Amino acid sequence: MRRVLDMEHRKDALRLSAQKFGQTKPVTLEIVRERDRRTPTAKRAARSGYQRMLKRILAKHFADLTCGPLSTAMDLNRSFSPVYTRGLMRKGRSAFAVLGVNAQESQASVDAALTFAILWMDHCREREAPRAHVEGLKLFVPTKMGAVVASA
C-alpha cells in the first residue's frame, strides 16, 4: 500500500510522490503514456548503430554463412516493428532467419522478441521457398534483459 502525498502532471506523464506503508521516506512514481522517451532521431541512431554492430557479430561468429542486408524498416502489413533488426544468412540453398533487439529498447520489446522472431522466420520461409530452405532462427537479445526469452 502507498499513500499519495503529491501529484505533478506533465505533458505525457503523471508523477506521484507516494509513501509506502510503514516507511518515512517518500518514493516517486512516474506513469508515462509513451514508454520510450527518446526522440525519433535518437531511436533511429541507436537502431542504426545496433544494426552495424549485429552485422559485425554475425560475420565474426558465423563466418561460414553470408549475411544479407539487415533491416529495421517498419512493415505494417506483416507487423514488423523498427524495434527489431531483421535479416537472412545463407550458405548455398540453406538459410537462417536473424532477428535482434538492442539493450536500449524497452523490456517489453525484448520480452516480445521471440514472438516477432518466429513471425520473421515464417515470413522468410514463405519468401525464400523457391530459392532456399530456411532451417531455423538466430535470435539476439541483451543478456541482462533476456530472462523471459530464455525461459520460453
Secondary structure, DSSP 4 states (H G I P E B T S, - for coil): -EEEEEEEE-SSEEEEEEEETT-SS-EEEEEESSS--S-HHHHHHHHHHHHHHHHHHHHHH-TTSEE---B---BTTTTB-TTSEEEEEEETTEEEEEEE--TTS-HHHHHTHHHHHHHHHHHHHHHHTTT-EEEEEEEE--GGG-HHHHH-
